[in-house]
Amino acid sequence: MREALARFRLLVLTVRRPPERVRRLLTWWDGRVELVLLDVAVAAFAIWFTLASGDPADPHPPLHLPAVLVSCAALLVRRRWPVPVLALAAAAMAADATLLPLTVGLYSVAARFGLGWITGVAALGTVLVVLVPHLQRDYQSPMVLAMFLGLFIVGPALAGLWMRQRADLLAVLRDRAEEAERTRTLLADQAVFAERRRIAREMHDVVAHRVTAVALQAGALSIQAPDERTAQTAETIRSVSATALEELRGILRVLRDEAPQAGLTPVRNGTDVLASVDELVEDVTATGARVELQLPDPAPAIAGEVGRAVYRVVQESLTNAGKHAPHAAVEVRLATADDRLDLTVTNQLTPRSSDVPGSGYGLVGMRERVELAGGELHTGPTGDGRFRVSARFPVTATPAQEAT
């Protein structure tokens, strides 16, 4: 029982959502299998009703059976060519066919063209086809004739007009829903853009001002330093502050949807990413930190998103090591294996940390950036008193591999 029910559900799903290839074959029926089945059922019922109606003893014209089969089978294409189907059903009336194909054809014309001259001409022609033989026989009362016309002519025409009006109303409602969705999306984009501009203003007014003040004070200290080591440290602070201002300027351009200028960010594509990491390590080392860097040889070709992620992970890891384990040795290792790049940053854990406050979103930001680049990130303490940040990225072939 369950297997039969599952098969029935699968059949229903197949009928309601046919494959794309089947939908292309059913363009006349709007790609819906149920409409095809409905038209097949209507054509089969029309053939059965026409052949089963009437007196078997009453002789039919020689072309009665072919006319019935052709006019009823034409109902399969009534959605595509309703007017030729109606004309064919009217011609079949001369071979003593029933009114059912003619009625379905008139309904199809009204449903396809709506209230217009085509529907009016089709309805008038159908009335003439129906009335002329009955008026010649002169055995129908006016009341019966009116009921006959209402049942087989007026009723199907009104039903077709109603279906056309319903389809037009659904199309209008669908367009309004799509327009409302586009308007909602536009308003959401405008709200996001306004919020981005607000954040850009706050970053410019607060962060940029503070970093600029640090750079200026460090520059003044490097000039008036009492000894060479203090001057070197102040120059390092000034250089890092200037780099931070350049990066902040690039972020502000992104927030304001402005095209970034070349050379604003130290993170570059290709092997220059590793050079940027080397410069970053040199800047951190100049502040007195102990950092050991190991780069792969030959250097891999790193895509832009992966390169930025590598740079930011190293930057954030060195920052965290300086805040949570000051003066501890840090090891930065980049290695390639097959089609991946492995990045590992390890530092010794210390009982004391610096008083520099953090945002609390460093590891979260690293994980998000690594995942956006298609990589994996693992962080946490190891068993030998160390803290490790391990990231793995997909990379392209190395220059040596491309040469082969």
C-alpha positions as CSV (number, residue, x, y, z in Angstrom):
1,M,0.0,0.0,0.0
2,R,2.8,2.4,0.9
3,E,4.7,1.6,-2.3
4,A,1.5,2.2,-4.4
5,L,0.9,5.5,-2.6
6,A,4.6,6.6,-3.2
7,R,4.2,5.8,-6.9
8,F,1.0,7.8,-7.1
9,R,2.7,10.8,-5.4
10,L,5.6,10.5,-7.8
11,L,3.2,10.4,-10.7
12,V,1.4,13.5,-9.4
13,L,4.7,15.3,-9.0
14,T,5.7,14.4,-12.5
15,V,2.5,15.6,-13.9
16,R,2.6,18.9,-12.0
17,R,6.3,19.5,-12.5
18,P,7.4,17.8,-15.7
19,P,11.1,17.8,-16.8
20,E,12.4,20.8,-18.8
21,R,12.5,18.7,-22.0
22,V,8.8,17.7,-21.6
23,R,7.8,21.3,-20.9
24,R,9.5,22.4,-24.2
25,L,7.4,19.9,-26.1
26,L,4.2,21.1,-24.4
27,T,4.5,24.8,-25.3
28,W,1.0,24.8,-26.8
29,W,-0.3,23.8,-23.4
30,D,1.9,26.2,-21.3
31,G,4.2,23.3,-20.4
32,R,1.5,21.7,-18.2
33,V,0.8,18.0,-18.6
34,E,-2.6,18.3,-16.9
35,L,-3.8,20.5,-19.8
36,V,-2.7,17.9,-22.3
37,L,-4.6,15.2,-20.4
38,L,-7.7,17.5,-20.2
39,D,-7.7,18.1,-24.0
40,V,-7.2,14.4,-24.7
41,A,-10.2,13.6,-22.4
42,V,-12.3,16.3,-24.1
43,A,-11.5,14.9,-27.6
44,A,-12.2,11.3,-26.5
45,F,-15.5,12.2,-24.9
46,A,-16.5,14.2,-27.9
47,I,-15.8,11.2,-30.2
48,W,-17.7,8.9,-27.9
49,F,-20.7,11.2,-27.4
50,T,-21.0,11.9,-31.2
51,L,-20.8,8.2,-32.2
52,A,-23.1,7.1,-29.4
53,S,-25.8,9.8,-29.9
54,G,-28.6,9.6,-32.4
55,D,-30.7,6.8,-33.6
56,P,-28.7,3.8,-34.9
57,A,-31.4,3.2,-37.5
58,D,-31.1,6.7,-38.9
59,P,-28.6,6.6,-41.8
60,H,-25.6,8.9,-41.8
61,P,-23.8,10.5,-44.7
62,P,-20.7,8.6,-46.0
63,L,-18.3,11.1,-44.5
64,H,-19.9,11.0,-41.1
65,L,-17.2,8.9,-39.3
66,P,-14.2,10.7,-40.9
67,A,-15.8,14.1,-40.1
68,V,-16.5,13.1,-36.5
69,L,-13.0,11.8,-36.0
70,V,-11.3,14.8,-37.6
71,S,-13.4,17.5,-35.9
72,C,-13.1,15.8,-32.5
73,A,-9.4,15.1,-32.8
74,A,-8.8,18.7,-33.8
75,L,-9.8,19.7,-30.2
76,L,-6.3,18.7,-29.2
77,V,-4.9,21.8,-30.8
78,R,-7.8,24.2,-29.9
79,R,-5.6,26.2,-27.6
80,R,-3.1,26.9,-30.5
81,W,-5.5,27.3,-33.4
82,P,-9.1,27.9,-32.0
83,V,-10.5,29.5,-35.1
84,P,-9.5,26.7,-37.6
85,V,-10.8,24.2,-35.1
86,L,-14.2,26.0,-34.9
87,A,-14.4,26.2,-38.7
88,L,-13.6,22.5,-39.0
89,A,-16.3,21.7,-36.4
90,A,-18.8,23.8,-38.3
91,A,-18.0,22.0,-41.6
92,A,-18.4,18.7,-39.8
93,M,-22.0,19.7,-39.1
94,A,-22.8,19.0,-42.8
95,A,-21.8,15.4,-42.2
96,D,-24.4,15.1,-39.4
97,A,-21.9,15.6,-36.5
98,T,-23.0,16.8,-33.1
99,L,-22.7,20.2,-31.6
100,L,-20.2,19.3,-29.0
101,P,-17.0,20.0,-31.1
102,L,-18.6,23.3,-32.3
103,T,-19.4,24.3,-28.7
104,V,-15.9,23.5,-27.4
105,G,-14.5,25.4,-30.4
106,L,-16.5,28.5,-29.7
107,Y,-15.5,28.4,-26.0
108,S,-11.8,28.2,-27.1
109,V,-12.2,31.2,-29.4
110,A,-13.8,33.3,-26.7
111,A,-11.1,32.2,-24.1
112,R,-8.3,33.0,-26.5
113,F,-9.3,36.3,-28.0
114,G,-11.7,37.7,-25.3
115,L,-14.4,40.3,-26.0
116,G,-13.5,41.4,-29.6
117,W,-14.6,41.2,-33.2
118,I,-13.1,37.7,-33.7
119,T,-15.2,36.3,-30.9
120,G,-18.3,38.2,-32.3
121,V,-17.8,36.8,-35.8
122,A,-17.2,33.3,-34.4
123,A,-20.4,33.5,-32.3
124,L,-22.5,34.8,-35.2
125,G,-21.2,32.2,-37.5
126,T,-21.9,29.5,-34.9
127,V,-25.5,30.8,-34.4
128,L,-26.1,30.7,-38.2
129,V,-24.7,27.1,-38.5
130,V,-27.0,26.0,-35.7
131,L,-30.1,28.0,-36.6
132,V,-30.4,27.4,-40.3
133,P,-30.9,23.6,-40.2
134,H,-33.4,23.9,-37.3
135,L,-35.4,26.7,-39.0
136,Q,-35.6,24.7,-42.2
137,R,-37.0,21.7,-40.3
138,D,-39.5,24.0,-38.5
139,Y,-40.3,21.6,-35.6
140,Q,-38.7,23.4,-32.7
141,S,-40.7,25.8,-30.5
142,P,-39.1,29.2,-29.7
143,M,-38.7,28.3,-26.0
144,V,-36.8,25.1,-26.9
145,L,-34.8,26.9,-29.5
146,A,-33.8,29.6,-27.0
147,M,-32.8,27.1,-24.4
148,F,-30.9,25.2,-27.1
149,L,-28.9,28.3,-28.1
150,G,-28.3,29.3,-24.5
151,L,-27.0,25.9,-23.6
152,F,-24.8,25.3,-26.7
153,I,-23.9,28.8,-27.9
154,V,-24.3,31.6,-25.3
155,G,-23.2,29.5,-22.3
156,P,-19.9,28.4,-23.8
157,A,-19.2,31.9,-25.2
158,L,-19.8,33.5,-21.8
159,A,-17.6,30.8,-20.1
160,G,-14.8,31.5,-22.5
161,L,-15.1,35.2,-22.0
162,W,-15.0,34.7,-18.2
163,M,-11.8,32.5,-18.5
164,R,-10.2,35.2,-20.7
165,Q,-11.0,37.9,-18.1
166,R,-9.8,35.7,-15.3
167,A,-6.5,35.1,-17.1
168,D,-6.1,38.8,-17.8
169,L,-6.8,39.5,-14.1
170,L,-4.2,37.0,-13.0
171,A,-1.7,38.5,-15.3
172,V,-2.3,41.9,-13.9
173,L,-2.1,40.6,-10.4
174,R,1.1,38.8,-11.2
175,D,2.6,42.0,-12.7
176,R,1.6,44.0,-9.7
177,A,3.2,41.4,-7.4
178,E,6.4,41.5,-9.4
179,E,6.4,45.3,-9.4
180,A,5.8,45.3,-5.6
181,E,8.7,42.9,-5.3
182,R,10.9,45.1,-7.4
183,T,9.9,48.1,-5.4
184,R,10.6,46.3,-2.1
185,T,14.0,45.3,-3.4
186,L,14.7,48.8,-4.5
187,L,13.7,50.3,-1.2
188,A,15.9,47.6,0.6
189,D,18.8,48.5,-1.6
190,Q,18.3,52.2,-0.9
191,A,18.2,51.5,2.8
192,V,21.4,49.5,2.6
193,F,23.1,52.2,0.6
194,A,22.0,54.8,3.1
195,E,23.3,52.7,6.0
196,R,26.6,52.1,4.2
197,R,27.0,55.9,3.6
198,R,26.2,56.5,7.3
199,I,28.8,53.9,8.4
200,A,31.3,55.5,5.9
201,R,30.7,58.9,7.5
202,E,31.2,57.5,11.0
203,M,34.4,55.7,10.1
204,H,35.7,58.8,8.4
205,D,34.8,61.1,11.3
206,V,36.0,58.8,14.1
207,V,38.4,56.1,13.0
208,A,40.2,58.1,10.3
209,H,40.6,61.1,12.6
210,R,42.1,58.9,15.4
211,V,44.5,57.0,13.0
212,T,45.6,60.3,11.4
213,A,46.4,61.7,14.8
214,V,48.5,58.6,15.7
215,A,50.4,58.9,12.3
216,L,51.1,62.6,12.9
217,Q,52.2,62.1,16.5
218,A,54.4,59.2,15.5
219,G,55.9,61.3,12.7
220,A,56.7,64.1,15.0
221,L,58.2,61.7,17.5
222,S,60.5,60.1,14.8
223,I,61.9,63.6,14.1
224,Q,62.4,64.6,17.7
225,A,63.3,61.1,19.1
226,P,66.1,61.1,21.7
227,D,67.7,58.0,20.3
228,E,67.8,55.9,17.1
229,R,65.7,53.0,18.5
230,T,62.8,55.3,19.5
231,A,63.0,57.0,16.1
232,Q,62.8,53.6,14.4
233,T,59.8,52.6,16.5
234,A,58.0,55.9,15.9
235,E,58.7,55.5,12.1
236,T,57.2,52.0,12.2
237,I,54.1,53.3,14.0
238,R,53.8,56.1,11.4
239,S,54.2,53.7,8.5
240,V,51.6,51.3,9.9
241,S,49.2,54.2,10.6
242,A,49.6,55.4,7.0
243,T,48.9,51.9,5.7
244,A,45.8,51.7,7.9
245,L,44.6,55.0,6.5
246,E,45.1,53.8,2.9
247,E,43.1,50.6,3.7
248,L,40.5,52.7,5.4
249,R,40.2,54.9,2.4
250,G,39.7,51.9,0.2
251,I,37.0,50.6,2.5
252,L,35.2,54.0,2.5
253,R,35.2,53.9,-1.3
254,V,33.6,50.5,-1.2
255,L,31.0,51.6,1.2
256,R,30.2,54.6,-1.0
257,D,30.1,52.4,-4.1
258,E,33.0,54.3,-5.7
259,A,35.6,52.7,-7.9
260,P,38.7,52.0,-5.9
261,Q,42.0,53.4,-7.2
262,A,44.9,51.1,-7.9
263,G,47.6,50.9,-5.3
264,L,45.5,51.8,-2.3
265,T,45.6,48.4,-0.7
266,P,48.7,46.4,0.1
267,V,47.0,43.1,-0.8
268,R,47.6,42.2,-4.4
269,N,46.9,39.2,-6.6
270,G,49.3,36.5,-7.6
271,T,52.7,36.1,-6.0
272,D,52.6,39.7,-4.7
273,V,50.3,38.6,-2.0
274,L,53.2,36.8,-0.4
275,A,55.3,39.9,-0.8
276,S,52.6,41.8,1.1
277,V,52.7,39.2,3.8
278,D,56.4,39.6,4.0
279,E,56.0,43.4,4.4
280,L,53.4,42.8,7.1
281,V,55.7,40.6,9.0
282,E,58.6,43.1,8.7
283,D,56.3,45.9,10.1
284,V,55.3,43.7,13.1
285,T,58.9,42.7,13.7
286,A,60.0,46.3,13.7
287,T,57.8,46.8,16.8
288,G,59.9,44.3,18.7
289,A,57.9,41.2,18.1
290,R,59.5,37.9,17.3
291,V,58.0,36.5,14.1
292,E,59.4,33.7,11.9
293,L,58.0,33.5,8.3
294,Q,58.3,30.5,6.0
295,L,57.1,31.0,2.4
296,P,56.7,28.3,-0.3
297,D,59.2,28.0,-3.1
298,P,58.1,28.3,-5.9
299,A,55.4,30.7,-5.0
300,P,51.9,29.7,-6.0
301,A,49.6,31.8,-8.2
302,I,46.9,33.0,-5.7
303,A,43.5,34.3,-6.8
304,G,42.4,37.7,-5.6
305,E,39.8,36.5,-3.0
306,V,42.2,33.9,-1.6
307,G,45.1,36.3,-1.5
308,R,43.1,38.8,0.5
309,A,41.9,36.1,2.8
310,V,45.5,34.9,3.4
311,Y,46.7,38.4,4.1
312,R,43.9,39.2,6.5
313,V,44.3,35.9,8.4
314,V,48.0,36.6,8.9
315,Q,47.3,40.1,9.9
316,E,44.6,39.2,12.4
317,S,46.6,36.3,13.8
318,L,49.6,38.6,14.4
319,T,47.4,41.2,16.0
320,N,45.8,38.6,18.3
321,A,49.2,37.2,19.2
322,G,50.4,40.7,20.2
323,K,47.4,41.3,22.3
324,H,47.0,38.0,24.1
325,A,50.6,36.7,24.1
326,P,52.9,39.8,24.0
327,H,56.6,39.2,23.3
328,A,55.9,35.5,22.5
329,A,57.5,33.9,19.5
330,V,55.2,33.6,16.5
331,E,55.7,31.2,13.5
332,V,53.9,31.9,10.2
333,R,54.2,29.1,7.7
334,L,52.7,28.9,4.2
335,A,53.0,25.7,2.3
336,T,51.5,24.3,-0.9
337,A,50.4,20.7,-1.6
338,D,48.7,19.6,-4.8
339,D,46.0,22.2,-5.4
340,R,45.8,23.8,-2.0
341,L,47.6,26.4,0.1
342,D,48.1,25.7,3.9
343,L,48.5,28.6,6.2
344,T,49.5,28.0,9.8
345,V,50.2,30.7,12.5
346,T,51.4,29.4,15.8
347,N,52.4,31.3,19.0
348,Q,53.3,30.4,22.6
349,L,50.6,31.0,25.2
350,T,51.6,33.4,28.0
351,P,50.0,33.9,31.4
352,R,49.6,37.7,30.8
353,S,48.1,39.6,28.0
354,S,48.3,43.3,27.0
355,D,45.8,45.9,27.9
356,V,44.9,46.7,24.3
357,P,41.1,46.2,24.0
358,G,39.7,44.1,21.1
359,S,36.5,44.1,19.2
360,G,35.7,40.4,20.0
361,Y,35.0,39.6,16.3
362,G,38.5,38.8,15.1
363,L,38.1,35.0,14.9
364,V,34.6,35.4,13.5
365,G,35.8,37.7,10.8
366,M,38.6,35.4,9.9
367,R,36.3,32.4,9.6
368,E,33.8,34.3,7.4
369,R,36.6,35.6,5.1
370,V,38.2,32.1,4.8
371,E,34.8,30.5,4.0
372,L,34.0,33.1,1.4
373,A,37.3,32.3,-0.3
374,G,36.3,28.6,-0.4
375,G,38.7,27.5,2.4
376,E,38.6,26.0,5.9
377,L,39.7,27.5,9.2
378,H,40.6,25.8,12.5
379,T,41.6,27.7,15.6
380,G,42.4,26.7,19.2
381,P,45.1,25.8,21.6
382,T,47.4,22.8,21.1
383,G,48.6,20.3,23.6
384,D,52.1,21.8,23.9
385,G,51.1,25.2,25.2
386,R,50.6,26.9,21.9
387,F,47.7,28.6,20.1
388,R,47.3,27.7,16.4
389,V,45.4,29.2,13.5
390,S,45.2,26.9,10.6
391,A,43.6,27.7,7.2
392,R,43.5,25.8,4.0
393,F,42.7,27.5,0.6
394,P,42.3,26.3,-3.0
395,V,44.9,27.7,-5.3
396,T,45.7,27.4,-9.0
397,A,48.7,25.7,-10.5
398,T,52.2,27.0,-9.6
399,P,54.3,28.7,-12.3
400,A,56.4,25.6,-12.7
401,Q,53.3,23.5,-13.3
402,E,51.9,26.0,-15.8
403,A,55.1,25.9,-17.8
404,T,54.8,22.1,-18.2
